[in-house]
Each structure stands twice: as structure tokens, then as C-alpha cells.
Amino acid sequence: MNSLQQLADLFKIFIDTFGVTVLVPVVIYILSVSIGVAARKALRAAIFMAIGLTAFSIILGILWGQLDGVMVAISANVGKTFDVVDIGWPAAAAIVYSNSLGMLYFIIGLAFNLFLYFVRVTDTFQPTDIWNNYYFVVWGIMVQFITGNFALALFACLFMNMFMLLVADFLAPALQEYYGYQGLTNTCNCTTNISILAGVIRWLFKKLNVKEMHWEPAKIQDRLGFFGEPAMVGIIMGLLMGIIAYFKTLGALSTWAKILSFALTLAAMLVIYPTVSGMFVKGLIPVSQAMNARMRSGKSRRKIFNIGIDPAVYFGETATLTSGLLLIPVLVFTAVILPGNRTIPMADIPAMPFMAIGAVAVFKGNIFNTVLTGTIWYSAVHYMVSDTAEIFTQMALKAGTTLQAGQTFIHSWCVAAQPPLYVIMKCFTAEGSLKYALIAACVGVYAIALWHFKTHRKAWFMFFGASEEYVDLYLSAATADAA
């Protein structure tokens, strides 16, 4: 155990020192060389990936800085006091990295991910996005805090990891079809779990023959022309949000300077982001080509291969950013009107475009359906934050977080926005023998879902939004390999 702890400490030092912008390209370089890509070609790809990640950080940092100010102003206008303060995902990350389970899961989780991949439980290679494990590990640590049982908490983390990879497999074709990044899927819980409700709503709409409102970027641009272009969408969204945030001081020239700056930042994001994403994905081309060549030659018996990647690659797409921004005032409104709710999203609310990705992929960019789904899914999260605020605050205090003046309870709204993980945590922390019955039920549901997915892939892929034509293409390599 001590050696594992030391290895986890070294891994954390590496991440803290070099960051994801170095870690991910290093993993991709090692993966590329291990499957036969020439060292020079692999190095070139890794450098492009590092440049893309660095560019992501720069433009997201600029947007985050402006969006934070807008969100503080919007939240301050609601006129209601909440006793649970959203202080953002860094608090959850601090909990994970100061906890023995959280640190050990760096190594245990990495080994577990590789094991699941090589025995073909999953089609997703996740070590390229291991940083985002903290989104589910923090729920495992809740199990540890509530039950005092380290082994049970570790099992909860492993089970949540398996659940996350299964959803990543479900969603992969829809993500690739809509966003256009072949061979990639997303392994961050905060962006993928909403696809479950999106799939259900999409299925219901089809069964009930509901006439849908088609608010896809391409159709909006066709109807509105210049005003439907990504740059104008960004400016219009920025102006509307800025006016909502600063309506009390619209008479001041400085207020309009803030609003216009924010609007132009959003417009720049929508115009620049596809280029940055393309640069990042360029680093994955050699891996994808090498894996496809190995499958065609018969050197690899793996039929489907997806690389788990950080959701930043999808963030700036027009429907994604627009849906996320529209959800911000909606969720602030639901936080105010829902009875018994104790929180309002603040520090984490700028992450809403990330949290819309799964629904955007399922609905193929339909902004109306995405916002509708997000309103239902994330309004329920207000209650999950309220319910777990006390235990999260205890965990944060133990991790060294200090409560500021006026703070009674704290939470990370984004990290809490995981209804499936909330349910799993509740099952693992139930009283007495009921706990083990519920855990057995969770494992049973997962096992049945995994078996059904392995035997009915096409149906699952289409349920999660991929078209029949694309699924046939996606599975054609597997069919040819099997033949």
C-alpha cells in the first residue's frame, strides 16, 4: 500500500508540475509508438496536441474570466438568499487530491482502465482523460465519509468508473457523427450523463410523433442569414446575457463596455474554436490510422477503438456553446422558484456548455431539445446539491478548504450534477442490509446493460442519437474484420 501511495504521490507531482497539456500528449506519444507509429511522426502529433490544449486553456481562460463576472451579476439580481454556496469544481479536486482514496485511485484507476480495455469490457481507451476521474471519485469519497469503509468506497469508485465507460461507449458514434472527430469519445461524467435523459426524450418524441422545433445552427443560419452565423450568434447571446446581468446600471457607459467586451469574446470563441479543435485532433490522426491499419491487417482483434478525450475539444461548437449559455439564466430561474432548494449555481455555471455536450450529440445540434433536456436534468441537481451539502462541506474542510464570511455550507454544483452517481452513492450508503441489496441491484442492472449492449450495439448507438447510416459505417470495420 505504501508503494502505491508513493507512486500516486509521484503521479500527482507530475500532473501538478506539468499539467494536462503535457500529460495527454505524453500518453498519446507512448500509445502511438506502441502500436507502430514512427517516433518522429508520433512526436509531431504529440506537439500538435500540446499546442491545441494550450490554445484551449488560453481562450477558455479569457471566456471564463468574463463569464464569471456576468454570472455573479445575474445571481446577485435574484433577491434570494441560499445557505449552500457553489464554490466550484476546484473544491472537489482538492478533496480528491488530499484524500488517500483519491490519490490511490490515480494508480488503481489507471490499471483498472487498462484492464477493462484490454479484456474488451470497454471499447474506450481512457488514460488520455484520467484527470477527469475526480468527477466520480469524489462520490466514492462520500461513501467513505458516510460509511467509514475504505474497501466499499473503492468498490464504489470502480463501479462508477465502469458505468462512465459504458456511457462513453454508448455515446461514441453520436459524438463522432455530430462533431466530426473520428475515433474519439468523451469520458467526463459531467458532459455525458445527460445523454441518458436525452436518449429517453428523443425516443419518446419519436414514439409519440411529437412535432419538434428544429433549432440547429445550420437551419438557423439558413433562415437568418448573416444573423445566424456563429459570430453573430455569439454577439447576440453576449448582448442578451450582459443586459440581463447589468440591467440595473445600463445607463453607465462602463456597463456597455463590459457588455460589448463579453459579446465580442463569445463571438471570437465561436469563430476560433473549430480551428483550435482541428489542431488538437490532428495529433490523434496517426493513432487512428495505425489502429485502422492493424485491424485491416488482422494484427489487432479489436473491432472498435475509441480514445477518451477531455470535453474541451467539443466546447466551442455553435450549438454546444449556445445551448449552454441559454441554460444559465434558465437554471438560475429554476433555482429561485423550486421549493426546498438551498443553492444557486454560481462558480460552476460557466461550465454549462460542457454539460450540454451529451445532449447536443444525441439531438444532433437541436438547441431547443438540448435546453429542454438540460432544464429537466439540471433542475433536479439543485436538490442533489442541497441534499449532499453537509457531507461535501465536511469533506472540503478536512481537505483544507476554509469557509469564507457568510458561508454555512459549500458545494461544487458541476461535480454534483451527476444524477446517476448520486443514485449509486445513495445505494452504497443505505442503512443495514438494504445497502447490499441495492448494491447487488446496481451491479445486476449494469451487467444486463453491458450484455445487451454487446449483443445489440446498433440499437444502443441509435438510441443515443447516431443515425442508422452512420452506425452502419461505424460498425462496417467490425463486420469486415469478423468476416
C-alpha positions, 0 to 999 in steps of 0.5 A: 500500500505504501508503494502505491501511495508513493507512486500516486504521490509521484503521479500527482507531482507530475500532473501538478508540475506539468499539467494536462497539456503535457500529460495527454500528449505524453500518453498519446506519444507512448500509445502511438509508438506502441502500436507502430507509429514512427517516433518522429511522426508520433512526436509531431502529433504529440506537439500538435496536441500540446499546442491545441490544449494550450490554445484551449486553456488560453481562450477558455481562460479569457471566456471564463474570466468574463463569464464569471463576472456576468454570472455573479451579476445575474445571481446577485439580481435574484433577491434570494438568499441560499445557505449552500454556496457553489464554490466550484469544481476546484473544491472537489479536486482538492478533496480528491487530491488530499484524500488517500482514496483519491490519490490511490485511485490515480494508480488503481484507476489507471490499471483498472482502465487498462484492464477493462480495455484490454479484456474488451469490457470497454471499447474506450481507451481512457488514460488520455482523460484520467484527470477527469476521474475526480468527477466520480471519485469524489462520490466514492469519497462520500461513501467513505465519509458516510460509511467509514469503509475504505474497501466499499468506497473503492468498490464504489469508485470502480463501479462508477468508473465502469458505468462512465465507460459504458456511457462513453461507449454508448455515446461514441458514434453520436459524438463522432457523427455530430462533431466530426472527430473520428475515433474519439469519445468523451469520458467526463461524467459531467458532459455525458450523463445527460445523454441518458435523459436525452436518449429517453426524450428523443425516443419518446418524441419519436414514439409519440410523433411529437412535432419538434422545433428544429433549432440547429445552427445550420437551419438557423443560419439558413433562415437568418442569414448573416444573423445566424452565423456563429459570430453573430450568434455569439454577439447576440447571446453576449448582448442578451446575457450582459443586459440581463446581468447589468440591467440595473446600471445600463445607463453607465457607459462602463456597463456597455463596455463590459457588455460589448467586451463579453459579446465580442469574446463569445463571438471570437470563441465561436469563430476560433474554436473549430480551428483550435479543435482541428489542431488538437485532433490532428495529433490523434490522426496517426493513432487512428490510422495505425489502429485502422491499419492493424485491424485491416491487417488482422494484427489487432482483434479489436473491432472498435477503438475509441480514445477518451478525450477531455470535453474541451475539444467539443466546447466551442461548437455553435450549438454546444456553446449556445445551448449552454449559455441559454441554460444559465439564466434558465437554471438560475430561474429554476433555482429561485422558484423550486421549493426546498432548494438551498443553492444557486449555481454560481462558480460552476455555471460557466461550465454549462456548455460542457454539460450540454455536450451529451445532449447536443450529440444525441439531438444532433445540434437541436438547441431547443431539445438540448435546453429542454433536456438540460432544464429537466436534468439540471433542475433536479441537481439543485436538490442533489446539491442541497441534499449532499451539502453537509457531507461535501462541506465536511469533506472540503474542510478536512481537505483544507478548504476554509469557509469564507464570511457568510458561508454555512455550507459549500458545494461544487454544483458541476461535480454534483450534477451527476444524477446517476452517481448520486443514485449509486452513492445513495445505494452504497450508503443505505442503512443495514442490509438494504445497502447490499441489496441495492448494491447487488441491484446496481451491479445486476442492472449494469451487467444486463446493460453491458450484455445487451449492449454487446449483443445489440450495439446498433440499437444502443448507438441509435438510441443515443442519437447516431443515425442508422447510416452512420452506425452502419459505417461505424460498425462496417470495420467490425463486420469486415474484420469478423468476416 
